[in-house]
Amino acid sequence: MNGNHETLNVERDFWYMSESGCEEFRVWAEWYRVSQVMKCLCKGLENPKNIFKGIPLSFPKINNDNEAMVQGFRARIAAL
């Protein structure tokens, strides 16, 4: 079941997100990347896919000068 915020996120509408909400996902993405690097060290496993492939590097309606916020948006899209 998805709530209205999840539906907005899938549509890449993040008007309500706070900086702390973006930070949570940015940190999640950092740890996710670490786990992917560790998986690459294991023989016999496929190389992990890039979860950020196709996700824009900037977004309309937000301050794209705030790198942490942009990375938080990108991470939230990847997570969903």
C-alpha positions as CSV (number, residue, x, y, z in Angstrom):
1,M,0.0,0.0,0.0
2,N,1.3,3.4,-0.9
3,G,0.4,6.7,0.7
4,N,0.2,10.0,-1.1
5,H,3.8,10.9,-0.4
6,E,5.1,7.7,-2.0
7,T,2.9,8.3,-5.0
8,L,4.2,11.9,-5.3
9,N,7.8,10.5,-5.0
10,V,7.2,8.0,-7.9
11,E,6.1,11.0,-9.9
12,R,9.3,12.8,-8.8
13,D,7.4,15.4,-6.9
14,F,9.2,16.2,-3.7
15,W,7.8,19.6,-2.8
16,Y,7.2,18.6,0.9
17,M,10.6,17.0,1.6
18,S,12.8,18.5,4.2
19,E,16.6,18.6,4.2
20,S,16.7,16.0,7.0
21,G,14.5,13.7,4.9
22,C,16.9,14.0,2.0
23,E,19.8,13.4,4.3
24,E,18.3,10.1,5.5
25,F,18.2,8.8,1.9
26,R,21.6,10.2,1.0
27,V,23.1,8.3,3.9
28,W,21.2,5.2,2.9
29,A,22.6,5.5,-0.6
30,E,26.2,5.8,0.8
31,W,25.8,2.6,2.7
32,Y,24.2,0.9,-0.3
33,R,27.2,1.8,-2.5
34,V,29.5,0.4,0.2
35,S,27.6,-2.9,0.2
36,Q,27.7,-3.0,-3.6
37,V,31.5,-2.6,-3.6
38,M,31.8,-5.4,-1.1
39,K,29.7,-7.6,-3.3
40,C,32.0,-7.0,-6.2
41,L,34.8,-8.5,-4.1
42,C,33.0,-11.8,-4.0
43,K,33.8,-14.3,-6.7
44,G,30.9,-15.8,-8.6
45,L,28.4,-12.9,-8.0
46,E,27.2,-10.7,-10.8
47,N,28.3,-7.1,-10.8
48,P,25.6,-5.0,-9.2
49,K,23.5,-2.7,-11.3
50,N,23.9,1.1,-10.9
51,I,20.8,2.2,-9.1
52,F,21.4,5.8,-10.2
53,K,21.4,5.0,-13.9
54,G,18.9,7.3,-15.6
55,I,18.2,9.5,-12.5
56,P,18.8,13.2,-13.3
57,L,21.6,15.1,-11.7
58,S,19.4,18.2,-11.2
59,F,15.8,18.9,-10.5
60,P,13.4,21.7,-11.3
61,K,11.9,23.5,-8.3
62,I,14.8,22.8,-5.9
63,N,18.0,24.5,-5.1
64,N,20.5,22.5,-7.2
65,D,23.4,24.3,-5.6
66,N,22.8,22.3,-2.5
67,E,24.6,19.1,-3.4
68,A,23.5,17.1,-0.4
69,M,19.8,17.9,-1.2
70,V,20.2,16.8,-4.8
71,Q,21.9,13.6,-3.7
72,G,19.1,13.0,-1.3
73,F,16.5,13.4,-4.0
74,R,18.4,11.1,-6.3
75,A,18.8,8.5,-3.5
76,R,15.0,8.6,-2.7
77,I,14.2,8.0,-6.4
78,A,16.6,5.1,-6.5
79,A,15.2,3.6,-3.3
80,L,11.7,3.8,-4.7
